[in-house]
Amino acid sequence: MGEKLTNAFGLCDMHGNVWEWCGDAYGAYPENAETDPQGPVSGTYRVVRGECFLSGHWDVRSAVRALNLPDAKGPLTGMRVLMTP
């Protein structure tokens, strides 16, 4: 089990390991406030979120968003494997 308390979804230790790849391309968010805004379907860059183990504690959160080329490789970016129950 994780080192931290679980959140409302029953998950723990979700932040700070590596930047996590997201499914959407990087682009501007809509001007109006929106819950869970989606980026463009296609584009040059892909979204990564969450910062990594080298980041300061104030930046390690899922709301932090950056961009990376789809074929970029390195120890600071990864993915989280999901499984349906």
Legacy VTK file of the C-alpha trace (Angstrom):
# vtk DataFile Version 3.0
C-alpha trace
ASCII
DATASET POLYDATA
POINTS 85 float
0.000 0.000 0.000
1.050 3.608 -0.393
2.749 5.851 2.102
0.016 8.531 2.158
-3.663 8.485 3.066
-6.063 7.607 0.269
-8.089 10.309 -1.459
-11.854 10.325 -2.113
-11.334 7.834 -4.962
-9.405 5.376 -2.787
-6.100 6.223 -4.495
-2.824 7.168 -2.853
0.661 8.317 -3.887
-0.618 9.639 -7.209
1.683 12.655 -7.593
5.363 13.298 -7.930
6.745 10.156 -9.538
6.998 11.177 -13.199
5.173 13.491 -15.573
2.240 11.450 -16.871
1.213 11.331 -20.515
-2.399 12.358 -21.194
-4.587 11.483 -24.165
-5.096 14.978 -25.545
-2.914 17.169 -27.699
-1.630 20.400 -26.166
-3.626 23.532 -26.941
-5.430 26.461 -25.398
-8.292 25.754 -23.023
-11.739 27.225 -23.743
-12.156 30.830 -22.530
-15.102 29.926 -20.284
-14.584 27.933 -17.095
-15.079 24.239 -17.735
-14.819 21.071 -15.653
-12.263 18.620 -17.086
-11.498 20.618 -20.260
-10.282 18.568 -23.192
-7.479 19.663 -25.476
-7.499 19.316 -29.239
-7.676 15.830 -30.750
-4.572 16.366 -32.892
-1.503 18.551 -32.729
2.284 18.569 -32.611
2.594 18.288 -28.822
0.921 16.010 -26.257
-0.093 16.941 -22.714
1.870 15.736 -19.683
0.664 16.381 -16.119
1.669 16.142 -12.504
5.350 17.103 -12.401
8.046 14.609 -11.314
10.326 13.693 -8.431
12.651 16.613 -9.270
9.858 19.189 -8.904
9.222 21.399 -5.912
6.390 20.306 -3.632
4.244 23.306 -4.643
4.150 22.124 -8.275
3.416 18.430 -7.753
-0.290 18.339 -8.559
-2.432 17.070 -11.417
-3.521 20.599 -12.371
0.019 21.368 -13.569
0.115 20.894 -17.327
3.014 20.947 -19.765
3.739 19.736 -23.283
6.097 17.243 -24.845
6.689 15.750 -28.275
4.915 12.386 -28.669
8.176 10.506 -29.315
10.066 12.081 -26.394
11.742 9.569 -24.076
13.421 9.929 -20.712
13.290 9.113 -17.008
10.980 12.010 -16.077
7.932 11.068 -18.176
5.818 7.944 -17.987
2.307 6.585 -17.827
-0.025 5.040 -15.300
-1.489 1.648 -16.167
-5.218 1.423 -15.475
-7.432 -1.596 -15.030
-11.199 -1.796 -14.837
-12.609 -3.781 -11.911
LINES 1 86
85 0 1 2 3 4 5 6 7 8 9 10 11 12 13 14 15 16 17 18 19 20 21 22 23 24 25 26 27 28 29 30 31 32 33 34 35 36 37 38 39 40 41 42 43 44 45 46 47 48 49 50 51 52 53 54 55 56 57 58 59 60 61 62 63 64 65 66 67 68 69 70 71 72 73 74 75 76 77 78 79 80 81 82 83 84
